[in-house]
């Protein structure tokens, strides 16, 4: 069935350096614009991710590269978002929007990139050191960004999918356990028993690989607990995730991607901020346990006699300080 449109509907998808809307950048942007007469036009950009504050390339999160196949080297030579934004806005201007799960990530990130350009232009205009030519270009760019994405209608195909085909326990029971609803849904005992039956049904259904399901389910709790590739979290809120080397890694904010140990060594006050912040008690407890562990490790290292290379380094530092008979 063709779409009944009164104005163009712009389907779009984004690949990015990571999943943090505040700090990550677009590296690929694709538009498919469907017109009321049913014809469509497409446009795709590869984008050089730019950190306006650091004036440097924003690096790909390795986990994002694993998903989208895009590396830092592949983006060298591509245009920055600020260079393509006039064309992007023209594609957006007269259209409603559509995407798959785009309302939660793609649209906010696209809006964030536009706001970054807007902020850069405002700063350039206010900069007393900027030439009149640069101020004029910034003013011209700012005038082009007269678009309000919040005013556009957004069709999220995933939202429709989940609404029409609910992904809840009742739906799972119907799918895996014979097509009937179970009795007393939403009572704790009935829901628990239904969950048990659903897992058995899943194991029976996915024992042979096919073109839609390449992986079979092993009847093994260790295997089943890892299905979906979810990172192992240290706290239930997921503020700490277990890194590949077994060290807890911070998953949010300014220290995202750093190990908790590295943050403890560079900014120990961060742990006090967690303790006094609006975090779950479980999160606070896990950070406190880590701080206790790191404190013990530091004390143990300080009380351990120096030997080998560590001793040589310490002697060299002392000799440097006292060279010429002076401390400074």
N, C-alpha and C positions, 0 to 999 in steps of 0.2 A: 504494500500500500504506500503510495506516495504521500509526502507530508502536505498538509493543508496549511500554507503559509501566507500571511499578509505582508511579511517583510522577511529579508534574508535571515537564515538561522546558521550561525557560525559554530561548527564543531571544532574543538581545539584540544590539543594534548601537549604536555610539557615534559621534557627530560631535564633533570637538574643536577647540580653538584651534590645535593643531599636533600634531606627532608626537613630542614629547619627553615621555615619561611622567613624568619628574621635575618638569618645570616647567609643562606644559600642562594644560588643564582641559576637562572635558566641557561641551559647549554643547547637545547633544541626546542623549537616551537613550531608546531604544525597546525595549519588552518584548513578546514574544508568548509567552504561557504556555499550553502544550498539556497537557491533563489526560488521565489514563488512559482516560477514556470518549471521547476524541478531540475534545471541544469545546475551544475556545481563547478566551482573553481577551487584550486588548491594552491597552497603556498607553504613552504617549509624553510626555516632558517636554522643554520648552525650558529651559535652565539659564543663569542669569547667572554667568559664570565669575569666580571670586573668588580673589584673591591674599591669603591670610591674613596673610602677613608684611607686605605693603605696605598692607593694608587698602584695596585698590583693585581695579577691574575688570581682569581679565587680558585683554589685547588679542588679537584674532585675528591669526594669522600670515596675511598676504595670500595666500600659497600655499594655505593651508587654505581660505580663503574662496572661492578660485577653484574648488576641488573641491566643497565642500558648499553653496556659495551663501549662507552665513550671514555677516552683517556685525556689527560691534560695535553699531551702532545698532539692529539687530533684536532684540538681547538685553536692552536697557534695559527694566526693569519686570518681567523674569522672576525667578523665585525662585532663590536661591543653592542650591548642592547641599546645604548644611547644613540648609536648610529642607525639602528633599524626602527626605532620607536615611531618615527613619523609614519612609516609605511604600516606598521602594526596598528597604529591608531586608526588609520584610514580603513583598514580591513574591519576593525571593530565598530566603527562609528555608526553605521546604519543597521546593525544586526542585533538580534537576540542571540543568546549563547547556549551551547550544549556541550556536554562532555560526559565521561564516565568517571564518577567520583571526583569530578572537577570542582564542585562547590566547596570541597573541604581542603583541597591542596592547590590544584592548578590555577584556579581563579584568584585565590589569595596571593599566590606567588607572582602571578602576572601583574596584579595590582601593586604589589610591593616593588617590582622592578620599575613600573611607571612612576611610583612615588619617589624612588631613588633618583631618577632623572630629574623629576620636578624639584627635589631638594637641592640637587647639584646646581641646577640653573639659578635657583634663588640665591644660593651662596655665591655663585659667580657674579651675579648682578650686584650683590652687596659688597663684593671684595674691592677695596680701594686700590689694590695693586693690579687688578685686571684691566686690560686695555678696553677702549670704547668698542673696538671691533668684537672682542670676545663677549662683552656685555650685551651687544646687539644680537649676537648669535644666540646667547642664552635667553634673551627676551623673545626672540623668534621661536625658539624651541618651546619655551613655556607657553606661548600662545597656541601652539599645536596640540598641547596636552589638555585641551578643554573637553575632557571626556569623563563621565561618571559611570564607572562599571557597576556601582550599586543600583543605578537606575535601570539596568538592563534585566530582562527576564532570563532566568537560568534554568535550563532543562537538564537535570542530572539523571542520566540513563540508569546509573547504578541504583539511585534512590527508587526509581520506578520498579526496577528489577526486584529489589528487596521488599518493596511494598506488595507487589503482585505475587511474588514467590517468597514468602517469609522464610527467614533463616532462623527459626526458633525450634524449640524442642518438639512441638506438635507437628511441624512440617517435617522434621527429621524422622519422627516416628512413622508418619505416613509413608515417607519415601523408602525407608529401610526395613520396615516391619509389616508390610502387607497392605498398606493403603488405608488402614482404618485409624481413627483417632483413639487415643487411650482414655480410659475413664478417670475422672477426678483430676484433670489437668490443673496444675498450679497448686495442688496439695504437695507438701514436701515429699511424702513417701511415694506417691504416684510418679512425680517427676524424677525421683531418684531411680526407681525401678525402670522407668522408660529410658533413662539415660543408659542404664546397664544393657537393656535390650538393643538400643540403637548401636552401641559399640559392637555388640556381637553381629548385628546385621551388617555393619560396615566391614568387619573382617570377612564375612562370607561373600560380600559383593566384590571386593577388590583383591581377589586371589589370583586373577589372571590379567596380565598387562594387555592393553589395547591402545589404539591410536589416540584415545582421549585420556587414558590413564596409564602413563608409562610405568608408574611405580606401583608395586603390589604392597599390601599391608602385611607386615609380619606380626604374628601372634606373640608379641614380646613387648612388655611394658616399657623397657628402655627405648626401643624403637618407636613405639607409639607416642611416647612423651616428647619426641623430637620432631614429629611430623609437622611440616609447615615452616621449618627453619627459624622459629622464633628464637631470639637471643635469650640465653639464660639470665634471668634477672637476679640480682642480689637482694633487693627489696621488692615488695609486692607492687609498689607504685612504678617501678622501672626506672628510678632515678640513677640506679647503679646497675650496669650489666657486666657480665663476666666476659673479659677479653679472651682472645685465642690463647694467650699465654697463662691463663688462670688468674690474672690480676683484675680486680674490679675497675671498671671504666665509667666515668661520669657521662651521662647520656643527654644532658640538657645544659642550657645556659652558656656562659662565656668559656667554661672549661670542658665543653662537650668534646668527647673523643680522647681526653687525657685520662691517664690512670689516676686513681685516687691517691696513690702514693706520690706521684709526681706533683700533684696539687698540694699535698701535705708538705712536701719539701720546699715548694716555692711560695705558698700562701697558706700557712697553717690556720690563719684566722677564718678561712673559708669554712672550716668545720664548725667553728663557733656560730657562723652565719646560718649554717644548716640547723644547728641546735635551736636557734632563736627564731627561725623562720616558720612559715606556714607550710610545713611538711607533715606527713603522717608520722605517728610515733614509731612505726616500724622503720621508716626511712631514717629517722633520727638515730634509732638504736643501731642500725647497720653502719652508719657513719661513725658513731661513737665507738663501736667495736673496732672499726678500722683504725681510728685515731689511737686507741689503746694499743693495738698491735704495732702501729708505726712508732709510738713512743717507746715501747719495749725494745724494738729493733734498733732505734737510735741510741738508747742507753747502752745496749749490749755492744754496739759498734764502738762507742766512746770508751768503754772500759776494756776493750780487747787490745792487747799489746800490738804495736805496729811491727810489721815484719815485711821482708821482701820489697816489692815495689812501693808499697804504702810508706814504709820506713824511709826509703830513698827520697821519695817526694817530700816528706815532712822535713828531712834534713836539708834538702835543697831550698825549701821555702825559708827555713830559719837562716841559712847562710846568706840568702838574698837580703833578708831584713837587717842583718848585722854586718853586711859588707862595708868595709871602711871604718868599723868600730862604731857606727851610728845606727840607731834603730830606724830612723826615717831618712 
